[in-house]
């Protein structure tokens, strides 16, 4: 479960933005949406292929 600590004097908007970015990086919201309904085998394969392609593009994008 993602958790943030609101600092003294920090606006709530900024804290919510930090929470949202943390949730996105962990993939919590995406997993929740995926589990809300049944996913067929074809949909699962498409999702995994799309994810693999995205990871592959990121790998070549940040070559030192």
Secondary structure, 3 states (H helix, E strand, C coil): CCCCCCCCCCCHHHHHHHHHHHHHHHCHHHHHHHHCCCCCHHHHHHHHHHHHHHHHHHHHHCCC
